[in-house]
Amino acid sequence: MLQTQIAQIGREAGAETIAVALHDYDGETAWSLRGDRPFHAASTMKVAVLFALFDAFERGTLPASAVLHVRNRFLSAADGAPYRVATDRDANADVHAAIGRLMPVRELARHMITTSSNLATNLLVDLIGVEPIRTALAEHGVEGIDVVRGVEDETAWEAGLNNTVTANGLVALFRAIHEATISDDATEGMKEILFAQQFTSGIPNGLPDDAKVAHKTGEISTVTHDAGLVFLPDRAPYALAILTEWDPETAPSADARRATLADISRAVYDYVTAEEVPHD
């Protein structure tokens, strides 16, 4: 029934492909649709960077009080050529305004997640390193997320070198956060940032007003995603990832694509809160 609903929502919206993964802590049930199908990660990869950052704090390889010099010059993962994050393509201006100054890494992490700052993301990817990010995911049992570079690396994009995620992978990552596989303090710190997400037209927009969501969105011309932890009154939370892919030539507006995420979020909410959960 849920699969049929999601297929109808996607068909009516004009989406090319939709993947959904769900883990409901209320009853410890799981469900997925194309859960292992890879998508361009867009900004959902920033949750992996956040996770690796707090893993580094916990291991003591990076002080939680560390500060970083803000710059805007990075090297392409494809050929090592330098590039910059364009100010007009970044959703956050605060980090660009701090170029040439020092910023706490925790503040950069907040900008990376709550307003999806691309500049903050690349600074943290360079600080932590791609391989340590991949290692942190692997050591905590998170599969299905392939981080190979920072963001806005056009040369790497043209070479087909992209970060990818699966719906099952993002649910596994949010489960690792919720289940405190790093530490209780790390989970508290990451959730505090994820709850402050400012882009709320996806999963939260399909939920009742008393729902709380710790999540991260991701959007480029071909994909619109949202993934996170949904907390409802008087029941255990659930982890949810909704990934959508679109033909940029025929796709509806960005608002309409986000509304599709909200419609799917509502369908999942109805599914998990039904008195008798139906089975597809």
FENUR-V471793 format. One record per residue. N is the residue number from 1. RES is the residue in three letters. SS is DSSP state (H for helix, E for strand, C for the rest). PHI is phi in whole degrees, 0 to 359 (* if undefined). Layout:
# FENUR-V471793
N/RES/SS/PHI ; N/RES/SS/PHI
This chain:
# FENUR-V471793
1/MET/C/* ; 2/LEU/H/296 ; 3/GLN/H/299 ; 4/THR/H/295 ; 5/GLN/H/298 ; 6/ILE/H/295 ; 7/ALA/H/298 ; 8/GLN/H/292 ; 9/ILE/H/300 ; 10/GLY/H/295 ; 11/ARG/H/296 ; 12/GLU/H/293 ; 13/ALA/H/276 ; 14/GLY/C/90 ; 15/ALA/C/288 ; 16/GLU/C/283 ; 17/THR/E/214 ; 18/ILE/E/230 ; 19/ALA/E/233 ; 20/VAL/E/222 ; 21/ALA/E/227 ; 22/LEU/E/220 ; 23/HIS/E/231 ; 24/ASP/E/257 ; 25/TYR/C/290 ; 26/ASP/C/277 ; 27/GLY/C/102 ; 28/GLU/C/52 ; 29/THR/E/253 ; 30/ALA/E/224 ; 31/TRP/E/206 ; 32/SER/E/208 ; 33/LEU/E/231 ; 34/ARG/C/53 ; 35/GLY/C/298 ; 36/ASP/C/255 ; 37/ARG/C/278 ; 38/PRO/C/289 ; 39/PHE/E/232 ; 40/HIS/E/304 ; 41/ALA/C/288 ; 42/ALA/H/47 ; 43/SER/H/277 ; 44/THR/H/294 ; 45/MET/H/296 ; 46/LYS/H/293 ; 47/VAL/H/293 ; 48/ALA/H/296 ; 49/VAL/H/294 ; 50/LEU/H/301 ; 51/PHE/H/299 ; 52/ALA/H/294 ; 53/LEU/H/297 ; 54/PHE/H/289 ; 55/ASP/H/295 ; 56/ALA/H/294 ; 57/PHE/H/302 ; 58/GLU/H/294 ; 59/ARG/H/282 ; 60/GLY/C/83 ; 61/THR/C/280 ; 62/LEU/C/215 ; 63/PRO/C/293 ; 64/ALA/C/296 ; 65/SER/C/266 ; 66/ALA/C/298 ; 67/VAL/E/240 ; 68/LEU/E/225 ; 69/HIS/E/285 ; 70/VAL/C/277 ; 71/ARG/C/222 ; 72/ASN/C/226 ; 73/ARG/C/209 ; 74/PHE/E/227 ; 75/LEU/E/249 ; 76/SER/C/298 ; 77/ALA/C/289 ; 78/ALA/C/276 ; 79/ASP/C/225 ; 80/GLY/C/79 ; 81/ALA/C/288 ; 82/PRO/E/288 ; 83/TYR/E/210 ; 84/ARG/C/234 ; 85/VAL/C/273 ; 86/ALA/C/293 ; 87/THR/H/301 ; 88/ASP/H/283 ; 89/ARG/H/255 ; 90/ASP/C/252 ; 91/ALA/C/286 ; 92/ASN/C/237 ; 93/ALA/C/262 ; 94/ASP/H/297 ; 95/VAL/H/289 ; 96/HIS/H/299 ; 97/ALA/H/292 ; 98/ALA/C/263 ; 99/ILE/C/303 ; 100/GLY/C/95 ; 101/ARG/C/243 ; 102/LEU/E/264 ; 103/MET/E/226 ; 104/PRO/E/298 ; 105/VAL/H/296 ; 106/ARG/H/293 ; 107/GLU/H/290 ; 108/LEU/H/298 ; 109/ALA/H/299 ; 110/ARG/H/296 ; 111/HIS/H/297 ; 112/MET/H/300 ; 113/ILE/H/268 ; 114/THR/H/286 ; 115/THR/C/237 ; 116/SER/C/59 ; 117/SER/C/299 ; 118/ASN/H/287 ; 119/LEU/H/295 ; 120/ALA/H/299 ; 121/THR/H/299 ; 122/ASN/H/294 ; 123/LEU/H/298 ; 124/LEU/H/286 ; 125/VAL/H/297 ; 126/ASP/H/296 ; 127/LEU/H/293 ; 128/ILE/H/281 ; 129/GLY/C/99 ; 130/VAL/H/297 ; 131/GLU/H/296 ; 132/PRO/H/298 ; 133/ILE/H/296 ; 134/ARG/H/297 ; 135/THR/H/294 ; 136/ALA/H/299 ; 137/LEU/H/297 ; 138/ALA/H/296 ; 139/GLU/H/291 ; 140/HIS/C/256 ; 141/GLY/C/75 ; 142/VAL/C/266 ; 143/GLU/C/246 ; 144/GLY/C/95 ; 145/ILE/E/235 ; 146/ASP/E/244 ; 147/VAL/C/266 ; 148/VAL/C/237 ; 149/ARG/C/192 ; 150/GLY/C/280 ; 151/VAL/C/247 ; 152/GLU/C/63 ; 153/ASP/C/268 ; 154/GLU/H/295 ; 155/THR/H/297 ; 156/ALA/H/294 ; 157/TRP/H/298 ; 158/GLU/H/295 ; 159/ALA/C/273 ; 160/GLY/C/78 ; 161/LEU/C/263 ; 162/ASN/C/231 ; 163/ASN/C/288 ; 164/THR/E/230 ; 165/VAL/E/221 ; 166/THR/C/244 ; 167/ALA/H/297 ; 168/ASN/H/296 ; 169/GLY/H/295 ; 170/LEU/H/293 ; 171/VAL/H/296 ; 172/ALA/H/299 ; 173/LEU/H/293 ; 174/PHE/H/292 ; 175/ARG/H/293 ; 176/ALA/H/298 ; 177/ILE/H/293 ; 178/HIS/H/296 ; 179/GLU/C/274 ; 180/ALA/C/56 ; 181/THR/C/290 ; 182/ILE/C/276 ; 183/SER/C/184 ; 184/ASP/H/298 ; 185/ASP/H/296 ; 186/ALA/H/296 ; 187/THR/H/299 ; 188/GLU/H/299 ; 189/GLY/H/293 ; 190/MET/H/291 ; 191/LYS/H/297 ; 192/GLU/H/301 ; 193/ILE/H/288 ; 194/LEU/H/294 ; 195/PHE/C/292 ; 196/ALA/C/272 ; 197/GLN/C/310 ; 198/GLN/C/265 ; 199/PHE/C/263 ; 200/THR/C/238 ; 201/SER/C/273 ; 202/GLY/C/264 ; 203/ILE/H/307 ; 204/PRO/H/300 ; 205/ASN/H/287 ; 206/GLY/H/258 ; 207/LEU/C/242 ; 208/PRO/C/298 ; 209/ASP/C/296 ; 210/ASP/C/272 ; 211/ALA/C/281 ; 212/LYS/E/241 ; 213/VAL/E/229 ; 214/ALA/E/258 ; 215/HIS/E/207 ; 216/LYS/E/216 ; 217/THR/E/266 ; 218/GLY/E/205 ; 219/GLU/E/206 ; 220/ILE/C/225 ; 221/SER/C/296 ; 222/THR/C/252 ; 223/VAL/E/220 ; 224/THR/E/220 ; 225/HIS/E/232 ; 226/ASP/E/204 ; 227/ALA/E/207 ; 228/GLY/E/174 ; 229/LEU/E/248 ; 230/VAL/E/251 ; 231/PHE/E/248 ; 232/LEU/C/243 ; 233/PRO/C/297 ; 234/ASP/C/65 ; 235/ARG/C/204 ; 236/ALA/C/290 ; 237/PRO/C/284 ; 238/TYR/E/225 ; 239/ALA/E/262 ; 240/LEU/E/220 ; 241/ALA/E/231 ; 242/ILE/E/236 ; 243/LEU/E/243 ; 244/THR/E/228 ; 245/GLU/E/235 ; 246/TRP/C/225 ; 247/ASP/C/279 ; 248/PRO/C/298 ; 249/GLU/C/281 ; 250/THR/C/238 ; 251/ALA/C/295 ; 252/PRO/C/289 ; 253/SER/C/297 ; 254/ALA/H/301 ; 255/ASP/H/297 ; 256/ALA/H/292 ; 257/ARG/H/293 ; 258/ARG/H/293 ; 259/ALA/H/296 ; 260/THR/H/296 ; 261/LEU/H/300 ; 262/ALA/H/296 ; 263/ASP/H/297 ; 264/ILE/H/292 ; 265/SER/H/302 ; 266/ARG/H/295 ; 267/ALA/H/297 ; 268/VAL/H/292 ; 269/TYR/H/302 ; 270/ASP/H/299 ; 271/TYR/H/294 ; 272/VAL/H/281 ; 273/THR/H/259 ; 274/ALA/C/296 ; 275/GLU/C/300 ; 276/GLU/C/239 ; 277/VAL/C/290 ; 278/PRO/C/287 ; 279/HIS/C/242 ; 280/ASP/C/288
